[in-house]
Amino acid sequence: MSLYYEAAGILENVANAHGSLKSNVFGTETKSSAPQLFALVTEASKWSLILAEVLERSHILQLERKLTPSLALLLVHDLLLSKKGLAANPSHVLTLAITKHKARLTAELTKARLRRGCPSIDALRNFLNNESGHDRPVQNDVNDIDSSKSEYADGQWPHPRWVRINTLKTDLDEQLATTFVGYRKMETVEQLLQQTSSINSNERLYVDKHIPNLLALPPDASLSSTAAYSKGLIIFQDKASCFPAYLLDPNQKDGHCLDACAAPGNKTTHLAAILKTLNVGTHQQKIFACERDTARAMTLRSMIKVAGADENVTIKVGQDFLKLKPEMAPWDEVGSLLLDPSCSGSGIVGREGMTPIILPRKDVGESMDSKTKKRKRKDMTKRENPTSNSHVPPALSVQDENVLQSRLEALSAFQLKLILHAFQFPRARKIAYSTCSIYTQENEEVVCKALSSSIAKYQKWRILRRNEQVSGMKAWDIRGVVSACQENLIKATQSIEEVAEACIRCRKGTNEGTQGFFVATFVRDDHIEPTVHPLYLEAPESHPQELDAEDEWQGFQ
């Protein structure tokens, strides 16, 4: 059953825009075969629209409470569509939970097929391939790179392979002398990516000038079979993904750290590596890593172990960040926070060609009358893009403008709620907020609304100015969108220009070699007395709207 648990964690990560499928499968240590995991998640993703519909209409998630949406999707895929059937012990409780409903599930799959005018399963498979663009090439795939090119148009540059040296186990000099011995150093990422006749070998690299201990290699560089990778000495992590922990720049005065949305764990382990240089003598800063989804927490735990960060990181499996009580131990000693919530994922390289992942909703379908045990039809309106859980919005996949705007409104409301909750940690002095989104609604607009909130003003939160940022981030030139700040910054203590200049953006497809990304850090001065907003301590029903942590996202109805 470990295959399905691990695959469920990967499915959740990709659906919630936490990296690509390949990075989630091949970027962490797993008990199951990586090719087997990749094949299972790929096929389940392709069938997810149909299977989510089958699960909702058969009402299995309400009948079998032990099943999560992602686990149910994977198990039903193998039960109904795999030639080999379920790859699990027949007597396992989850296997039994699915197989006893096989007749109902099969009937709903037949109905789904007929609704689409498909006379057979093969015809339905062809229908899905055409609908999802599964046969179309993925943008920025290694195989699509024209090796004869020396220049690319803006937005069309290939994406390099970024490798972070894991200083919990090794250092840059050691890796340059071993894993990358003989590699030729390039002066810029652009030079690395240019395909010229004078450089025929993939054994070239670029040592990044913004993030310490980070290397860029050619897009088709293969390192997954190296000893350094298997031992956790090197970690595959996009350059932009390294910005949040580096910009947070924790110091010994900051107390413990908290990663609010930790899976899959790249930012958590990066933060652990940064803290290693501070944890000397008797002062030991801890990292608390929250992950509310148990399947994704397995991926997080694996990543933490391989990176050698398990002594510094305490994983809170099943812990919802919004349910934490900041004034209670150990959270009252947290001084810095990483917030990297689910977002549209619009900045991820190659997402344009990815099959959208649709996970079933537990609250849609046919309800069961508790007395008569008869099924009652609930609202089964047309699915737009269902959520993977009731709390976190799903990954963006719908291109219609009206649906897109509704989607971004829901995401940004959720993201703002996380920041406002983080503002309530009494000893917090730094909060790094980041997304892999290109939209101002999830980035500058959320930051400005947070700064304009009564909580920010009461707690005296402000944005970390560019001239206060750590050197590598201060040198980064791509900054926030002024117009987005102008429209959303209300009676804040900082100017529109100062806030926009403090926000950091990355663009995908450029000669910088990053994905689309955004990060900004909130700070408050050391002399501010630790406190909690007085309304936060009152009964939940008296909380202001911006403090309401129970108003959960329910997906499109």
Secondary structure, DSSP 8 states (H G I E B T S, - for coil): -HHHHHHHHHHHHHHTTSS-HHHHHHSS--SS-HHHHHHHHHHHHHTHHHHHHHHHHHTHHHH-TT--HHHHHHHHHHHHH-TT---S-TTSHHHHHHHTTHHHHHHHHHHHHHHTT-SSHHHHHHHHHHHHTTTS--TT-GGG--TT-S---TT-----EEEEE-TTT--HHHHHHTTTTT-EE-SSHHHHH---TT---S-EEEE-SSSTTEEEE-TT---TTSHHHHTTSEEE--TGGGHHHHHH---GGG-EEEETT-TT-HHHHHHHHHHHTT--TT----EEEEES-HHHHHHHHHHHHHHT-TTTEEEEET--GGG--TTSTTGGGEEEEEE------TTSTTGGGS-------TTSSEEE-TTT--EEE------SS--SSSSS--------HHHHHHHHHHHHHHHHHHHHHHTT-TT--EEEEEES---GGGTHHHHHHHHHSHHHHHHT-EE--GGGS-HHHHT---B--HHHHHHH--S-SS-HHHHHHH-EEE-BTSTT-B-SEEEEEEE--TTS-----GGGGS-GGGS-GGG----------
